[in-house]
Amino acid sequence: MTSAAAIRGRVLPPKRRTRVKGRSMCALCGVLGGTSEWSDSTTAPAAFAGRTQPQTRLRERQTRTRILNAVLKHHGVSVKDWSGNSYLLTSRTGRTAIVEAVGEIWAAAERIGGGPCDPLDERYLSTLGNHDH
Amino acid sequence: MANYSDLTPVNIITGFLGSGKTTLLQRLLRSRELSDVAVLVNEFGEVGLDHHLLQGVAESTLLLENGCVCCAVRGDLQKALRNLLSSRTRGDIPHFRRVVIETSGLADPAPIAYTLLSEAVLRHHFRLSSIITTVDAINGATQLDGFAEAVKQVSMADRLVVTKTDLAEEASTAALRAKLRDFNLSAQILHATDVRDDFHRLLTDDIYDSEGKFRDASQWSALEVHGKSSHEHTADVRSFAVIFDSPLDWTAFGVWVSMLLHRHGTDILRLKGLLNVEGVPTPVLVNGVQHIVHPPSHLERWPNADRRSRLIFIVRGLHRGPIERSLAVFNVLVNRPMALPA
């Protein structure tokens, strides 16, 4: 995020994160880093310690956001990573919602978009499986 | 925040009325390895019989009020566990390394698991270790036919302990075991009389215990190839294994499970997985109870030469085919080019 110091041309140290009751918080901007999620591989580093390719939390969030966009495209909802700690959802009509966790996305997408988010729906799956749509 | 495996493990001992929960618990508590266990006993009805039977662990025993440890009194469980925690911190009670919750015979174990995994304070101090369900060899089959509570208790279990086998016909016990397997493909089924020296493992083995996780999870890899391992039942609760040949993308898997549980979590009683994750040489273990999934764990090595991912579902009213197809579609999404905003 842009701060007054950055505008004045000062070099800022990298964002520092401190732990507050299990949540990370940016020490510069004070934004809480969201709740930890089981699907975030950084919550269980030992389980992924032998990874052959390096992975960072940011890179994983980028990949997740890309997958979420593919999944929710059919609901008319786009997803952006917001400051690395939340997800910004926008519908085709401009309605928005901000959620912290992946688990909260689906209810929000149903609220601002259209139709239930059901990964077992056969019609949805056939559309999702077709790259051209 | 402590590692998940460092949190105080909590075991839930459940089972239908008269199925031998307290007898099992008494036997477990006699084990030297389980000398530092705090016990929360639920009392169902006006007479606190269970509590009186467990007076030997009185200092760490809290009697939950108001009957069942289910939705209506989840606050009591929350309060009881918080009290245990603060008493331990203050040194008012002997230090305990494990908590055992004995439910009432009609309790639904799901809200207890939910409380442990989601409550703001408790989830930083306790973790769900395993759900152990006792089943009476004489009356168990009838109870499963007649009571939804019994089906739920069996379906959610990590271990099923068949009790009173010495009083039952061998053939009827075998039929009961087959019935239990129908409901729960992944649970270890044992007879209360079988286990002797290492009885404490009934509680201590779980996928976060450094010594017990290999024993606990390696049995999942022995499940049959899909197509032969589907178990269905008239009560609409069934368990099946979804076996995946190609490695799974972890991020896509997380999105898929999250979406699946959002829509169908109420009908997914348990979800367990021994996964071959793309780019990770060791197997990753996942474990979920209805809407909640534990942080993943792992094994140091594969149990055998089979490197396929296995996902075990215990569900109500869902079928294997759509789940399998859905995961296959999601698993390749990561290779798509960046989607343009809708």
Interface residues (C-beta under 8 A of the other chain):
Chain A: R19 K21 G22 S36 E37 W38 S39 D40 S41 T43 A44 A46 A47 F48 G50 R51 T52 Q53 Q55 E60 T63 R64 R66 I67 L68 N69 A70 V71 L72 K73 H75 G76 V77 S78 T90 R92 V102 G103 I105 W106 A107 P116 C117 D118 P119 L120 E122 L125 L128 G129 H131
Chain B: M1 N3 Y4 H124 W250 T251 A252 F253 G254 V255 W256 V257 S258 M259 L260 L261 H262 R263 H264 V277 G279 V280 P281 T282 V284 L285 V286 V293 H294 P295 P296 S297 H298 L318 P322 I323 R325 S326 V329 F330 L333 V334 R336 M338 A339 P341 A342
